[in-house]
Amino acid sequence: MASANPLEIRTIKVSQKGQVSIPTDIRKTMKIKKGDNLVMIVKGRKIVLEKSDNIALLLDGEFRDVKALTESALKKIWMNKHDEKWNKYGKKTK
């Protein structure tokens, strides 16, 4: 049963197709409903599922290093002077 406790441990089984089910009470507590997008983050031997709308908050905490890698990758894409996005948004204006 889900509670206000910050840590809850459950055992779930992986199906033959590699699928897992999130228990109903946890889905209700976390307000996860059909069609919601979840982000899976793997760090070492840890797997974290997070609602995609909460990912920015998660990245500011425990997964700060993942955020830094993501920002670095985005800078390479957005700071490309040959890209239309650079011409529109990346230039410094006076």
C-alpha positions in Angstrom: 0.0 0.0 0.0 1.4 3.4 -1.0 2.0 5.9 1.7 3.6 9.3 2.4 6.8 7.4 3.3 9.6 8.5 0.9 10.8 4.9 0.3 8.6 2.0 -0.6 9.9 -1.3 -1.7 7.9 -3.7 -3.9 8.7 -6.9 -5.7 7.2 -7.2 -9.2 7.6 -9.8 -11.9 8.8 -9.2 -15.4 6.6 -10.7 -18.1 7.8 -12.9 -20.9 7.8 -9.8 -23.1 9.9 -7.9 -20.6 7.0 -5.8 -19.3 6.3 -4.8 -15.7 3.1 -3.5 -14.1 3.0 -0.7 -11.6 0.7 -1.7 -8.7 -2.7 0.1 -8.7 -2.2 1.8 -5.4 1.1 3.3 -6.5 -0.4 4.4 -9.8 -3.1 6.2 -7.8 -0.7 7.8 -5.4 1.6 9.0 -8.1 -1.3 10.0 -10.3 -0.2 7.9 -13.2 -3.0 7.1 -15.7 -3.4 5.4 -19.0 -1.5 7.2 -21.7 0.9 9.1 -19.4 4.5 9.2 -20.5 7.1 7.9 -18.1 10.8 8.4 -18.4 13.1 5.6 -17.5 16.6 6.5 -16.2 19.2 3.9 -15.7 22.2 4.8 -13.5 24.5 2.0 -12.6 22.3 -0.8 -11.4 19.4 1.5 -10.5 16.3 2.0 -12.6 14.0 5.0 -11.9 10.7 5.6 -13.6 9.4 9.2 -13.4 6.5 11.0 -15.0 7.8 13.0 -17.9 6.3 16.3 -16.5 8.4 15.8 -13.3 11.7 15.0 -15.0 13.2 18.5 -14.5 12.7 18.2 -10.8 14.3 14.8 -10.7 17.3 16.0 -12.8 18.0 18.8 -10.3 18.6 16.2 -7.6 20.0 12.7 -7.7 20.6 12.6 -11.5 22.4 16.0 -11.8 25.2 14.3 -13.8 22.6 13.0 -16.4 21.2 16.6 -16.7 24.7 17.9 -17.4 25.3 15.4 -20.1 21.9 16.3 -21.6 22.7 20.0 -21.5 26.0 19.3 -23.2 24.4 17.4 -26.0 21.8 20.0 -26.5 24.5 22.8 -26.7 26.2 20.9 -29.5 22.9 20.8 -31.4 21.7 24.3 -30.6 25.0 26.2 -30.8 25.7 25.0 -34.4 26.2 28.2 -36.5 25.0 26.4 -39.6 21.7 25.6 -38.1 18.5 27.6 -38.6 17.9 27.4 -34.9 21.2 29.1 -34.2 20.3 31.9 -36.7 17.0 32.5 -35.1 17.6 31.9 -31.3 21.3 31.3 -30.7 22.8 34.6 -31.8 23.5 37.2 -29.2 21.6 40.4 -30.0 22.9 43.9 -29.2 
